[in-house]
Amino acid sequence: MFMGLTSLLRRFLAQRLQSSPIHTGPLTLERQQISIPDLPLRLRGLRLVQLSDFHFDGICLSEAMMAQAIATTNAQSPDLICLTGDFVTSQPELIHRLTPQLQKLHSTYGTYAVLGNHDLLARRSQQVITQALENSDITVLWNDITYPWGEGFALVGLADFWAHDFAPAPVLEQLPSTLPRLVLSHNPDSAELLKDWRVDLQLSGHSHGGQINLPLLGVIPKYFSAIYLQIPPQLQRHAELLGSFTRVMNHWEWARGFHQLPNNLGGQNQLYVNRGLGSYWPGRSFCSPEITVITLV
């Protein structure tokens, strides 16, 4: 019975998603000042802008809001722009509707991106999306290290947390422990595995900020996930919808905003999770789409 209801609900949600606009609320500009130990003097005051989770199709994210996001980003005079994945939901060819907008982004040191789990769903998705972004002067990092502002501060881009290629050790172990670094990783759950290394700042998305947030209660999916984990394992298959929240993300307490996480080196790592621009039906509640401006000090 429960499995039948779950299937009916999924079909209903899919039909609504395909046929009607998604309520997202007004675009919000969030500002953060984040301290980076050993940051070179010349880079103090460096301004980053983060955009995430576009899920672009004209429904989950409208053309009008995308244009507003580009204009708002450029108005911040960013030094670097970071795009943290999920450019599409399931159809990789939609990237070609998004890249003409992304080409309008301007910053001192360029635009860098990592891919999300939705960018890998279809056959050849990774190749199609990567090529389209690279053709638009956006550098895609996949277990790569680069130095857009010169030596003294590294930018690391990891493969998606759910991809077979997710392997932070061979990447991060190339860096001396004294070197500050910014890490782009789509899924905030990856922060749990990154505690073995110094991560001065990790930028993630994936969670859509929980998408449904209520006053006093906060991120609603964390409650659904907690309920599912209390169900006996032999009965969990009858609560597939609740289980989907657990599969999306383990650490719903990291679903939005800034977090300081103790690492295994005796220090702490820092994580910022952007609420994203796109959405799913029934849309967002008390969780508006976000552009993040981060000033490093």
Order of alpha helices (4+ residues) and beta strands (2+ residues): alpha-beta-beta-alpha-beta-alpha-beta-alpha-beta-beta-beta-alpha-beta-alpha-beta-beta-beta-alpha-alpha-beta-beta-beta
